[in-house]
Amino acid sequence: MRKSMKQEAANMRSQNLYDVDFHQFVEKEHMLSNYELAVEFGVTLESVKKLKRQIHR
């Protein structure tokens, strides 16, 4: 099945979240702001927000 460029870009963005150590993220999410988490783990601010939403489901 073919993928469009848009689908591939979305897939690449979602895969970048898996480079984050989830145990460290959970430990630090209560102490740090979203911006500080993004800088700490080297991801975008939007990725931090998405990850928090997924964790709290």
Phi and psi restraints in degrees (range 20) as a CNS / XPLOR table:
assign (resid 1 and name C) (resid 2 and name N)
       (resid 2 and name CA) (resid 2 and name C) 1.0 -82.6 20.0 2
assign (resid 2 and name N) (resid 2 and name CA)
       (resid 2 and name C) (resid 3 and name N) 1.0 147.4 20.0 2
assign (resid 2 and name C) (resid 3 and name N)
       (resid 3 and name CA) (resid 3 and name C) 1.0 -115.8 20.0 2
assign (resid 3 and name N) (resid 3 and name CA)
       (resid 3 and name C) (resid 4 and name N) 1.0 142.8 20.0 2
assign (resid 3 and name C) (resid 4 and name N)
       (resid 4 and name CA) (resid 4 and name C) 1.0 -82.0 20.0 2
assign (resid 4 and name N) (resid 4 and name CA)
       (resid 4 and name C) (resid 5 and name N) 1.0 166.5 20.0 2
assign (resid 4 and name C) (resid 5 and name N)
       (resid 5 and name CA) (resid 5 and name C) 1.0 -61.1 20.0 2
assign (resid 5 and name N) (resid 5 and name CA)
       (resid 5 and name C) (resid 6 and name N) 1.0 -35.7 20.0 2
assign (resid 5 and name C) (resid 6 and name N)
       (resid 6 and name CA) (resid 6 and name C) 1.0 -65.5 20.0 2
assign (resid 6 and name N) (resid 6 and name CA)
       (resid 6 and name C) (resid 7 and name N) 1.0 -41.9 20.0 2
assign (resid 6 and name C) (resid 7 and name N)
       (resid 7 and name CA) (resid 7 and name C) 1.0 -66.3 20.0 2
assign (resid 7 and name N) (resid 7 and name CA)
       (resid 7 and name C) (resid 8 and name N) 1.0 -39.6 20.0 2
assign (resid 7 and name C) (resid 8 and name N)
       (resid 8 and name CA) (resid 8 and name C) 1.0 -65.5 20.0 2
assign (resid 8 and name N) (resid 8 and name CA)
       (resid 8 and name C) (resid 9 and name N) 1.0 -40.6 20.0 2
assign (resid 8 and name C) (resid 9 and name N)
       (resid 9 and name CA) (resid 9 and name C) 1.0 -65.3 20.0 2
assign (resid 9 and name N) (resid 9 and name CA)
       (resid 9 and name C) (resid 10 and name N) 1.0 -40.8 20.0 2
assign (resid 9 and name C) (resid 10 and name N)
       (resid 10 and name CA) (resid 10 and name C) 1.0 -65.3 20.0 2
assign (resid 10 and name N) (resid 10 and name CA)
       (resid 10 and name C) (resid 11 and name N) 1.0 -38.6 20.0 2
assign (resid 10 and name C) (resid 11 and name N)
       (resid 11 and name CA) (resid 11 and name C) 1.0 -65.7 20.0 2
assign (resid 11 and name N) (resid 11 and name CA)
       (resid 11 and name C) (resid 12 and name N) 1.0 -40.6 20.0 2
assign (resid 11 and name C) (resid 12 and name N)
       (resid 12 and name CA) (resid 12 and name C) 1.0 -65.1 20.0 2
assign (resid 12 and name N) (resid 12 and name CA)
       (resid 12 and name C) (resid 13 and name N) 1.0 -39.0 20.0 2
assign (resid 12 and name C) (resid 13 and name N)
       (resid 13 and name CA) (resid 13 and name C) 1.0 -65.8 20.0 2
assign (resid 13 and name N) (resid 13 and name CA)
       (resid 13 and name C) (resid 14 and name N) 1.0 -40.4 20.0 2
assign (resid 13 and name C) (resid 14 and name N)
       (resid 14 and name CA) (resid 14 and name C) 1.0 -70.7 20.0 2
assign (resid 14 and name N) (resid 14 and name CA)
       (resid 14 and name C) (resid 15 and name N) 1.0 -30.5 20.0 2
assign (resid 14 and name C) (resid 15 and name N)
       (resid 15 and name CA) (resid 15 and name C) 1.0 -70.8 20.0 2
assign (resid 15 and name N) (resid 15 and name CA)
       (resid 15 and name C) (resid 16 and name N) 1.0 -27.3 20.0 2
assign (resid 15 and name C) (resid 16 and name N)
       (resid 16 and name CA) (resid 16 and name C) 1.0 -63.4 20.0 2
assign (resid 16 and name N) (resid 16 and name CA)
       (resid 16 and name C) (resid 17 and name N) 1.0 -27.1 20.0 2
assign (resid 16 and name C) (resid 17 and name N)
       (resid 17 and name CA) (resid 17 and name C) 1.0 -66.1 20.0 2
assign (resid 17 and name N) (resid 17 and name CA)
       (resid 17 and name C) (resid 18 and name N) 1.0 -26.1 20.0 2
assign (resid 17 and name C) (resid 18 and name N)
       (resid 18 and name CA) (resid 18 and name C) 1.0 -77.8 20.0 2
assign (resid 18 and name N) (resid 18 and name CA)
       (resid 18 and name C) (resid 19 and name N) 1.0 -4.3 20.0 2
assign (resid 18 and name C) (resid 19 and name N)
       (resid 19 and name CA) (resid 19 and name C) 1.0 -80.8 20.0 2
assign (resid 19 and name N) (resid 19 and name CA)
       (resid 19 and name C) (resid 20 and name N) 1.0 -8.6 20.0 2
assign (resid 19 and name C) (resid 20 and name N)
       (resid 20 and name CA) (resid 20 and name C) 1.0 -83.9 20.0 2
assign (resid 20 and name N) (resid 20 and name CA)
       (resid 20 and name C) (resid 21 and name N) 1.0 136.9 20.0 2
assign (resid 20 and name C) (resid 21 and name N)
       (resid 21 and name CA) (resid 21 and name C) 1.0 -77.6 20.0 2
assign (resid 21 and name N) (resid 21 and name CA)
       (resid 21 and name C) (resid 22 and name N) 1.0 107.8 20.0 2
assign (resid 21 and name C) (resid 22 and name N)
       (resid 22 and name CA) (resid 22 and name C) 1.0 -63.7 20.0 2
assign (resid 22 and name N) (resid 22 and name CA)
       (resid 22 and name C) (resid 23 and name N) 1.0 -33.7 20.0 2
assign (resid 22 and name C) (resid 23 and name N)
       (resid 23 and name CA) (resid 23 and name C) 1.0 -65.0 20.0 2
assign (resid 23 and name N) (resid 23 and name CA)
       (resid 23 and name C) (resid 24 and name N) 1.0 -43.8 20.0 2
assign (resid 23 and name C) (resid 24 and name N)
       (resid 24 and name CA) (resid 24 and name C) 1.0 -66.4 20.0 2
assign (resid 24 and name N) (resid 24 and name CA)
       (resid 24 and name C) (resid 25 and name N) 1.0 -38.0 20.0 2
assign (resid 24 and name C) (resid 25 and name N)
       (resid 25 and name CA) (resid 25 and name C) 1.0 -61.7 20.0 2
assign (resid 25 and name N) (resid 25 and name CA)
       (resid 25 and name C) (resid 26 and name N) 1.0 -46.5 20.0 2
assign (resid 25 and name C) (resid 26 and name N)
       (resid 26 and name CA) (resid 26 and name C) 1.0 -64.7 20.0 2
assign (resid 26 and name N) (resid 26 and name CA)
       (resid 26 and name C) (resid 27 and name N) 1.0 -39.8 20.0 2
assign (resid 26 and name C) (resid 27 and name N)
       (resid 27 and name CA) (resid 27 and name C) 1.0 -64.7 20.0 2
assign (resid 27 and name N) (resid 27 and name CA)
       (resid 27 and name C) (resid 28 and name N) 1.0 -40.2 20.0 2
assign (resid 27 and name C) (resid 28 and name N)
       (resid 28 and name CA) (resid 28 and name C) 1.0 -89.6 20.0 2
assign (resid 28 and name N) (resid 28 and name CA)
       (resid 28 and name C) (resid 29 and name N) 1.0 -16.0 20.0 2
assign (resid 28 and name C) (resid 29 and name N)
       (resid 29 and name CA) (resid 29 and name C) 1.0 -65.7 20.0 2
assign (resid 29 and name N) (resid 29 and name CA)
       (resid 29 and name C) (resid 30 and name N) 1.0 -24.7 20.0 2
assign (resid 29 and name C) (resid 30 and name N)
       (resid 30 and name CA) (resid 30 and name C) 1.0 -82.2 20.0 2
assign (resid 30 and name N) (resid 30 and name CA)
       (resid 30 and name C) (resid 31 and name N) 1.0 -22.1 20.0 2
assign (resid 30 and name C) (resid 31 and name N)
       (resid 31 and name CA) (resid 31 and name C) 1.0 -97.3 20.0 2
assign (resid 31 and name N) (resid 31 and name CA)
       (resid 31 and name C) (resid 32 and name N) 1.0 -27.6 20.0 2
assign (resid 31 and name C) (resid 32 and name N)
       (resid 32 and name CA) (resid 32 and name C) 1.0 -113.1 20.0 2
assign (resid 32 and name N) (resid 32 and name CA)
       (resid 32 and name C) (resid 33 and name N) 1.0 154.8 20.0 2
assign (resid 32 and name C) (resid 33 and name N)
       (resid 33 and name CA) (resid 33 and name C) 1.0 -76.3 20.0 2
assign (resid 33 and name N) (resid 33 and name CA)
       (resid 33 and name C) (resid 34 and name N) 1.0 169.6 20.0 2
assign (resid 33 and name C) (resid 34 and name N)
       (resid 34 and name CA) (resid 34 and name C) 1.0 -60.6 20.0 2
assign (resid 34 and name N) (resid 34 and name CA)
       (resid 34 and name C) (resid 35 and name N) 1.0 -40.4 20.0 2
assign (resid 34 and name C) (resid 35 and name N)
       (resid 35 and name CA) (resid 35 and name C) 1.0 -63.8 20.0 2
assign (resid 35 and name N) (resid 35 and name CA)
       (resid 35 and name C) (resid 36 and name N) 1.0 -44.2 20.0 2
assign (resid 35 and name C) (resid 36 and name N)
       (resid 36 and name CA) (resid 36 and name C) 1.0 -64.6 20.0 2
assign (resid 36 and name N) (resid 36 and name CA)
       (resid 36 and name C) (resid 37 and name N) 1.0 -37.1 20.0 2
assign (resid 36 and name C) (resid 37 and name N)
       (resid 37 and name CA) (resid 37 and name C) 1.0 -63.7 20.0 2
assign (resid 37 and name N) (resid 37 and name CA)
       (resid 37 and name C) (resid 38 and name N) 1.0 -42.2 20.0 2
assign (resid 37 and name C) (resid 38 and name N)
       (resid 38 and name CA) (resid 38 and name C) 1.0 -61.8 20.0 2
assign (resid 38 and name N) (resid 38 and name CA)
       (resid 38 and name C) (resid 39 and name N) 1.0 -43.0 20.0 2
assign (resid 38 and name C) (resid 39 and name N)
       (resid 39 and name CA) (resid 39 and name C) 1.0 -67.6 20.0 2
assign (resid 39 and name N) (resid 39 and name CA)
       (resid 39 and name C) (resid 40 and name N) 1.0 -43.3 20.0 2
assign (resid 39 and name C) (resid 40 and name N)
       (resid 40 and name CA) (resid 40 and name C) 1.0 -59.9 20.0 2
assign (resid 40 and name N) (resid 40 and name CA)
       (resid 40 and name C) (resid 41 and name N) 1.0 -42.5 20.0 2
assign (resid 40 and name C) (resid 41 and name N)
       (resid 41 and name CA) (resid 41 and name C) 1.0 -99.5 20.0 2
assign (resid 41 and name N) (resid 41 and name CA)
       (resid 41 and name C) (resid 42 and name N) 1.0 -2.9 20.0 2
assign (resid 41 and name C) (resid 42 and name N)
       (resid 42 and name CA) (resid 42 and name C) 1.0 71.1 20.0 2
assign (resid 42 and name N) (resid 42 and name CA)
       (resid 42 and name C) (resid 43 and name N) 1.0 34.4 20.0 2
assign (resid 42 and name C) (resid 43 and name N)
       (resid 43 and name CA) (resid 43 and name C) 1.0 -121.6 20.0 2
assign (resid 43 and name N) (resid 43 and name CA)
       (resid 43 and name C) (resid 44 and name N) 1.0 172.6 20.0 2
assign (resid 43 and name C) (resid 44 and name N)
       (resid 44 and name CA) (resid 44 and name C) 1.0 -78.3 20.0 2
assign (resid 44 and name N) (resid 44 and name CA)
       (resid 44 and name C) (resid 45 and name N) 1.0 161.2 20.0 2
assign (resid 44 and name C) (resid 45 and name N)
       (resid 45 and name CA) (resid 45 and name C) 1.0 -62.5 20.0 2
assign (resid 45 and name N) (resid 45 and name CA)
       (resid 45 and name C) (resid 46 and name N) 1.0 -39.2 20.0 2
assign (resid 45 and name C) (resid 46 and name N)
       (resid 46 and name CA) (resid 46 and name C) 1.0 -63.2 20.0 2
assign (resid 46 and name N) (resid 46 and name CA)
       (resid 46 and name C) (resid 47 and name N) 1.0 -36.3 20.0 2
assign (resid 46 and name C) (resid 47 and name N)
       (resid 47 and name CA) (resid 47 and name C) 1.0 -65.4 20.0 2
assign (resid 47 and name N) (resid 47 and name CA)
       (resid 47 and name C) (resid 48 and name N) 1.0 -37.9 20.0 2
assign (resid 47 and name C) (resid 48 and name N)
       (resid 48 and name CA) (resid 48 and name C) 1.0 -64.2 20.0 2
assign (resid 48 and name N) (resid 48 and name CA)
       (resid 48 and name C) (resid 49 and name N) 1.0 -43.4 20.0 2
assign (resid 48 and name C) (resid 49 and name N)
       (resid 49 and name CA) (resid 49 and name C) 1.0 -63.2 20.0 2
assign (resid 49 and name N) (resid 49 and name CA)
       (resid 49 and name C) (resid 50 and name N) 1.0 -42.5 20.0 2
assign (resid 49 and name C) (resid 50 and name N)
       (resid 50 and name CA) (resid 50 and name C) 1.0 -64.0 20.0 2
assign (resid 50 and name N) (resid 50 and name CA)
       (resid 50 and name C) (resid 51 and name N) 1.0 -42.3 20.0 2
assign (resid 50 and name C) (resid 51 and name N)
       (resid 51 and name CA) (resid 51 and name C) 1.0 -64.2 20.0 2
assign (resid 51 and name N) (resid 51 and name CA)
       (resid 51 and name C) (resid 52 and name N) 1.0 -41.3 20.0 2
assign (resid 51 and name C) (resid 52 and name N)
       (resid 52 and name CA) (resid 52 and name C) 1.0 -62.7 20.0 2
assign (resid 52 and name N) (resid 52 and name CA)
       (resid 52 and name C) (resid 53 and name N) 1.0 -42.5 20.0 2
assign (resid 52 and name C) (resid 53 and name N)
       (resid 53 and name CA) (resid 53 and name C) 1.0 -62.5 20.0 2
assign (resid 53 and name N) (resid 53 and name CA)
       (resid 53 and name C) (resid 54 and name N) 1.0 -40.9 20.0 2
assign (resid 53 and name C) (resid 54 and name N)
       (resid 54 and name CA) (resid 54 and name C) 1.0 -69.2 20.0 2
assign (resid 54 and name N) (resid 54 and name CA)
       (resid 54 and name C) (resid 55 and name N) 1.0 -36.4 20.0 2
assign (resid 54 and name C) (resid 55 and name N)
       (resid 55 and name CA) (resid 55 and name C) 1.0 -68.0 20.0 2
assign (resid 55 and name N) (resid 55 and name CA)
       (resid 55 and name C) (resid 56 and name N) 1.0 -38.7 20.0 2
assign (resid 55 and name C) (resid 56 and name N)
       (resid 56 and name CA) (resid 56 and name C) 1.0 -86.3 20.0 2
assign (resid 56 and name N) (resid 56 and name CA)
       (resid 56 and name C) (resid 57 and name N) 1.0 8.6 20.0 2
